[in-house]
Amino acid sequence: MVTVPDAQAAMYYLLHRELPDLIIVDPQLPDMENWELVEQLSSSGLFESIPKIVLSGLGKEETEAKCAEFGVSAHFTKPFNPLEVKEFVEALLLRSNSSFTAVPG
């Protein structure tokens, strides 16, 4: 697991390393407008297929609407239970890994 402090560091890391299996992102970052990084990741041909989870301190209705708009796999509103996030991540990665072993159709 890798953590970065802002959107610029996140994009630098993502562009210079092996693609991750999952991206967990806060829509409020100090160097971008709210939701800008989530939108960029969701519309990028390179990152759009990577599952994304949002951890948001914004309102529930806004978070739900934006996550639906950007195709986010799941969202958790702050304060959240870290154990629930961990369980969801593990289940999502298990599902993702099993799909990689499927026979192409």
C-alpha positions in Angstrom: 0.0 0.0 0.0 1.2 3.5 -0.9 -0.1 6.8 0.4 0.5 10.2 -1.0 -0.3 13.7 0.4 -2.0 15.3 -2.6 -3.3 14.8 -6.2 0.0 15.8 -7.9 1.9 13.2 -5.9 -0.8 10.6 -6.7 -0.7 11.2 -10.4 3.1 11.2 -10.4 3.1 7.8 -8.6 0.5 6.3 -10.8 2.2 7.3 -14.0 5.7 6.1 -12.9 4.9 2.8 -11.2 3.1 -0.4 -11.9 -0.6 0.1 -12.0 -2.4 -0.7 -8.7 -5.2 -3.2 -8.2 -7.2 -0.6 -6.4 -7.3 3.2 -5.8 -8.6 4.7 -2.6 -9.1 8.5 -2.9 -10.4 11.4 -0.9 -12.3 13.8 -3.2 -11.1 16.8 -1.2 -7.4 17.4 -2.0 -5.4 20.6 -1.3 -4.1 21.0 -4.8 -7.3 20.3 -6.8 -10.9 21.2 -6.8 -13.3 18.8 -5.1 -13.8 15.6 -7.2 -11.2 16.7 -9.8 -8.8 13.8 -9.2 -11.7 11.3 -9.1 -13.0 12.6 -12.4 -9.5 12.4 -14.0 -9.0 8.8 -12.8 -12.4 7.8 -14.0 -12.1 9.3 -17.4 -8.5 8.2 -18.1 -8.1 5.3 -20.5 -5.2 4.2 -18.3 -7.0 4.2 -14.9 -10.7 4.0 -15.7 -10.8 0.2 -15.3 -9.1 0.2 -11.9 -11.6 0.0 -9.0 -11.9 3.2 -7.0 -13.1 3.7 -3.4 -13.9 7.2 -2.1 -13.4 8.2 1.5 -15.3 11.4 1.8 -15.9 14.1 4.3 -18.4 15.8 2.0 -22.2 15.4 2.3 -23.8 12.0 1.8 -26.0 13.1 -1.1 -23.2 14.8 -3.0 -20.9 11.9 -2.4 -23.4 9.3 -3.6 -24.2 11.4 -6.7 -20.6 12.0 -7.7 -19.6 8.4 -7.1 -22.4 7.3 -9.4 -21.4 9.8 -12.0 -17.8 8.7 -11.9 -18.3 5.0 -11.7 -16.7 4.6 -8.3 -16.9 1.1 -6.9 -17.8 2.2 -3.3 -17.7 5.1 -1.0 -17.5 5.6 2.7 -18.4 8.8 4.5 -16.2 10.1 7.3 -16.2 9.1 10.0 -16.1 5.6 8.8 -15.3 2.2 10.3 -11.9 1.2 9.1 -12.7 -2.5 9.5 -15.6 -2.1 7.1 -13.3 -0.5 4.5 -10.8 -3.3 5.0 -13.4 -6.0 4.6 -14.7 -4.3 1.4 -11.2 -3.9 0.0 -10.4 -7.5 0.6 -13.6 -8.7 -1.0 -13.2 -6.4 -4.0 -9.6 -7.5 -4.6 -10.6 -11.2 -4.2 -13.4 -10.6 -6.8 -11.0 -8.8 -9.1 -8.3 -11.4 -8.9 -10.7 -14.2 -9.6 -11.8 -12.4 -12.7 -8.3 -12.3 -14.0 -8.1 -16.1 -14.0 -11.3 -16.4 -16.0 -11.1 -17.9 -19.5 -11.7 -15.2 -22.1 -15.0 -15.5 -23.9 
